[in-house]
Amino acid sequence: MEGIFESFAVILIGYLMVDLKLTTIKSTIRALYFQLVLLLGSGVIGMGHHYFWEGDHSIWLALGACFSAMEVVPLCLLIWEAWTHYRVVRDSGVVFPYKPTFTFLAWTGIWNVIGAGALGFLINAPAINYFEHGTQWTSAHAHTSMAGVYGMLSLASCCLSCGMSLKRKFGHLN
């Protein structure tokens, strides 16, 4: 679950960003390759933060926490590029018709950094994991990363489909 989670998010969000003309296909593919290199190159090490209760050495927990926290980087880079392109459109005075969709897509990156990145890294230090495992910190990490990414992605998809329906029916979005 954890390995494919970020790759799936990069694929879907990248597709939507290309569809909104906020990123290029080339940069989306570059972010996906970066994500796949992290997944395949450090996937076993990244899962090491789950080995704590199996009695393995704490080095796997520390390495796993670092590599697992790095998995959010490609999506953040993709959203940063889209934000840069959005600012150019906004500053040029052109009304961007898919602002709600883009806003929810941008929030996927923010919640991904908070939930999977920051909280995931924070709770995996051996001294913290020993005392917090199974507490509210664990559920805060899980819920902010899952609801943040997939919840915001779902809302962005709903906004996009409603906007496309309105555009098709009435010929405009404003």
NORSUL-V130718 format. One record per residue. N is the residue number from 0. RES is the residue in one small letter. SS is DSSP state (A for helix, B for strand, O for the rest). NEAR is the number of other C-alpha atoms within 12 Angstrom. D_CENTER is the distance of its C-alpha to the mean C-alpha in whole Angstrom. Layout:
# NORSUL-V130718
<<N,RES,SS,NEAR,D_CENTER> <N,RES,SS,NEAR,D_CENTER>>
This chain:
# NORSUL-V130718
<<0,m,O,12,14> <1,e,A,26,12> <2,g,A,30,12> <3,i,A,21,12> <4,f,A,26,9> <5,e,A,42,6> <6,s,A,32,9> <7,f,A,26,9> <8,a,A,41,6> <9,v,A,41,7> <10,i,A,29,10> <11,l,A,29,10> <12,i,A,43,8> <13,g,A,43,11> <14,y,A,29,13> <15,l,A,34,13> <16,m,A,41,13> <17,v,A,25,16> <18,d,A,21,18> <19,l,O,31,18> <20,k,O,24,19> <21,l,O,35,17> <22,t,O,29,16> <23,t,O,22,18> <24,i,A,22,18> <25,k,A,17,19> <26,s,A,27,16> <27,t,A,35,13> <28,i,A,25,15> <29,r,A,21,15> <30,a,A,36,12> <31,l,A,34,12> <32,y,A,23,15> <33,f,A,28,13> <34,q,A,36,11> <35,l,A,28,14> <36,v,A,21,16> <37,l,A,30,14> <38,l,A,31,14> <39,l,A,20,18> <40,g,A,19,19> <41,s,A,25,18> <42,g,A,30,17> <43,v,A,22,20> <44,i,A,27,20> <45,g,A,32,16> <46,m,A,31,18> <47,g,A,32,20> <48,h,A,37,19> <49,h,A,32,20> <50,y,O,25,24> <51,f,A,28,25> <52,w,A,19,27> <53,e,A,12,28> <54,g,O,15,31> <55,d,O,16,29> <56,h,O,17,29> <57,s,A,23,27> <58,i,A,21,26> <59,w,A,28,24> <60,l,A,36,22> <61,a,A,31,22> <62,l,A,28,21> <63,g,A,33,18> <64,a,A,36,17> <65,c,A,32,17> <66,f,A,33,15> <67,s,A,42,13> <68,a,A,41,11> <69,m,A,33,11> <70,e,A,46,9> <71,v,A,45,6> <72,v,A,33,8> <73,p,A,37,8> <74,l,A,46,5> <75,c,A,36,7> <76,l,A,29,10> <77,l,A,41,10> <78,i,A,39,9> <79,w,A,28,12> <80,e,A,27,14> <81,a,A,35,13> <82,w,A,28,14> <83,t,A,18,17> <84,h,A,23,19> <85,y,A,29,18> <86,r,A,19,20> <87,v,A,16,23> <88,v,A,20,23> <89,r,A,17,24> <90,d,A,13,26> <91,s,O,11,28> <92,g,O,10,29> <93,v,O,13,28> <94,v,O,16,26> <95,f,O,25,23> <96,p,O,25,23> <97,y,O,34,20> <98,k,A,27,19> <99,p,A,24,17> <100,t,A,32,15> <101,f,A,39,14> <102,t,A,27,14> <103,f,A,31,12> <104,l,A,44,9> <105,a,A,36,9> <106,w,A,33,9> <107,t,A,41,5> <108,g,A,43,5> <109,i,A,29,8> <110,w,A,33,7> <111,n,A,41,4> <112,v,A,34,7> <113,i,A,28,10> <114,g,A,34,9> <115,a,A,44,8> <116,g,A,35,9> <117,a,A,29,12> <118,l,A,31,14> <119,g,A,43,13> <120,f,A,32,15> <121,l,A,29,17> <122,i,O,37,19> <123,n,O,40,19> <124,a,O,29,22> <125,p,A,29,25> <126,a,A,15,27> <127,i,A,21,24> <128,n,A,28,23> <129,y,A,22,27> <130,f,A,17,28> <131,e,A,20,24> <132,h,O,24,24> <133,g,O,16,24> <134,t,O,15,24> <135,q,A,16,22> <136,w,A,25,19> <137,t,A,26,18> <138,s,A,20,18> <139,a,A,25,16> <140,h,A,31,13> <141,a,A,29,13> <142,h,A,22,13> <143,t,A,30,11> <144,s,A,35,8> <145,m,A,30,9> <146,a,A,25,11> <147,g,A,31,8> <148,v,A,39,6> <149,y,A,30,9> <150,g,A,23,11> <151,m,A,31,10> <152,l,A,38,9> <153,s,A,24,13> <154,l,A,24,14> <155,a,A,31,13> <156,s,A,29,15> <157,c,A,21,18> <158,c,A,26,18> <159,l,A,28,18> <160,s,A,19,21> <161,c,A,21,23> <162,g,A,26,23> <163,m,A,22,24> <164,s,A,15,27> <165,l,A,17,28> <166,k,A,17,28> <167,r,A,12,30> <168,k,A,11,32> <169,f,A,12,33> <170,g,O,12,32> <171,h,O,16,30> <172,l,O,21,27> <173,n,O,13,29>>
